[in-house]
Amino acid sequence: MPDLPSHPDTERGDGPAIAGRSRRRTLLALAAAAAVVVLVAVLHLTGVIEMGGH
């Protein structure tokens, strides 16, 4: 069976760009999670929200 022709748009030359995007997404998710934790801590310390309170 002959090999299929290679097409430039299907080659895997863009590996680092895909890894870069997932790294940015991971950093964005971590930054968002850290921002939520800081927000909850600040609101708790200022008395706006109380843990276990109704």
trRosetta pair geometry for C-beta under 8 A, 3 or more apart (Angstrom, degrees):
i j d omega theta_ij theta_ji phi_ij phi_ji
6 10 7.6 -145 -168 68 63 103
6 11 6.7 45 179 -73 109 102
7 10 4.7 61 73 16 101 108
7 11 7.5 -156 89 -30 52 79
8 11 6.0 -39 -152 3 39 116
12 15 5.9 46 162 -57 90 96
14 17 4.6 -37 180 33 92 121
14 18 6.4 95 124 -23 88 94
15 18 6.1 -62 -155 35 33 107
15 19 6.4 24 155 -12 69 109
16 19 5.5 -57 -144 43 37 110
16 20 5.9 43 155 -27 69 105
17 20 5.5 -51 -146 34 30 115
17 21 6.6 33 154 -21 62 102
18 21 5.8 -51 -152 31 32 111
18 22 6.7 25 154 -12 64 105
19 22 6.0 -58 -150 40 33 106
19 23 6.2 36 151 -22 66 107
20 23 5.6 -55 -146 36 32 113
20 24 6.4 32 155 -19 65 104
21 24 5.8 -53 -149 35 32 110
21 25 6.4 32 152 -19 64 105
22 25 5.5 -50 -146 36 36 114
22 26 6.3 39 152 -21 65 103
23 26 5.7 -52 -148 35 32 112
23 27 6.4 29 154 -15 65 106
24 27 5.8 -55 -145 40 32 109
24 28 6.1 34 154 -20 66 107
25 28 5.7 -54 -146 37 30 112
25 29 6.3 31 154 -19 64 106
26 29 5.8 -54 -148 36 30 111
26 30 6.4 28 154 -16 64 106
27 30 5.7 -54 -145 39 32 110
27 31 6.2 33 155 -20 66 107
28 31 5.7 -54 -145 37 30 111
28 32 6.3 31 155 -19 64 106
29 32 5.8 -54 -146 36 30 111
29 33 6.3 30 154 -18 64 106
30 33 5.7 -54 -146 38 31 111
30 34 6.2 31 155 -18 65 107
31 34 5.7 -53 -145 38 31 111
31 35 6.3 34 153 -22 64 106
32 35 5.6 -53 -148 34 31 113
32 36 6.6 32 153 -19 64 103
33 36 5.8 -53 -151 34 33 111
33 37 6.5 32 152 -18 65 105
34 37 5.7 -53 -148 37 34 111
34 38 6.3 32 154 -17 67 106
35 38 5.8 -54 -145 39 30 110
35 39 6.2 34 154 -21 64 107
36 39 5.6 -54 -146 36 30 113
36 40 6.3 28 156 -17 65 105
37 40 5.9 -55 -147 38 29 108
37 41 6.3 30 153 -19 64 108
38 41 5.6 -56 -147 38 31 112
38 42 6.2 29 156 -18 66 106
39 42 5.9 -55 -146 37 29 108
39 43 6.3 24 157 -14 64 109
40 43 5.8 -57 -144 42 30 109
40 44 6.1 31 155 -21 65 109
40 49 7.3 -56 -152 62 70 144
41 44 5.7 -56 -145 37 28 111
41 45 6.2 24 158 -16 65 109
42 45 5.9 -56 -143 39 29 107
42 46 6.2 18 161 -10 65 111
43 46 6.1 -61 -141 44 28 103
43 48 4.3 -75 -163 63 83 119
43 49 4.7 38 135 15 112 105
44 47 7.9 45 176 -65 28 22
44 48 7.6 -74 -62 52 22 77
44 49 5.6 -50 -84 76 62 90
44 50 7.2 114 -138 -106 73 31
44 51 6.4 22 -132 -33 122 96
47 50 7.1 6 -153 -68 55 91
49 53 7.8 176 178 53 54 115
50 53 3.4 37 87 7 119 137
